Amino acid sequence: MNLKEAFQAQNKIGELQDYITRYLYKSDNVMTITEKHLRSKALAGQQDDSVDVSQKAEEGFDVGRLLAVWQELMVEKEHLGTAIGKAKANMEFNLDAAVDANKSRRAFLSTLQGLASRKSSHELRKGEGRGYVFNNDGNQTAYCYDIDRIMTIDYDRNKVRAMVKELTQTADAVSIKIDEALLTTKVDYKPKFDLAGDIAFILEDLMEK
């Protein structure tokens, strides 16, 4: 399989393990709850009765088998992780570093695009200013005045736009390189399990084996 398929398999195994963890976390799935109706103690001649009131999940997986499946998945995940590591080590560039760097580029691009779209402007706020003066009688009197709020950008938008263009081109080129590597890099690994389909279906299949 190629590296992209290996990552998909790795993710699916992780999802299966998470599913099992959530299933086992719910007490109803791992315990049988029985209510004993002690009718005979309340009224002579009445029959006692036991009722199973467990609210188990619809799948009703066997807990012991489920634990074994989780361990099998863990072993498989380790084998796959080792194979992926060897495949990445033989690549011409550091895949993890390239992916991480491109995430940073994409995240910063949104900030740069915001800077590139900003414009200097002003806003006249009529009557929002308030001052005080003394009138002819010597009394303090309030008066209102307009405020012109001026907003000026503190950078060269042309340089920002140039940076947006350069960063976009670099990010796109690196993305293409990463995509090509994911499809062409071979991983020495043969899946032990059929991981096609949704999680519940795969798990049911594993439980039967």
Beta strands, then each sheet from edge to edge (+ up, - down):
strand 1: 34-37
strand 2: 49-52
strand 3: 121-134
strand 4: 140-151
sheet 1: 1+ 2-
sheet 2: 3+ 4-
end
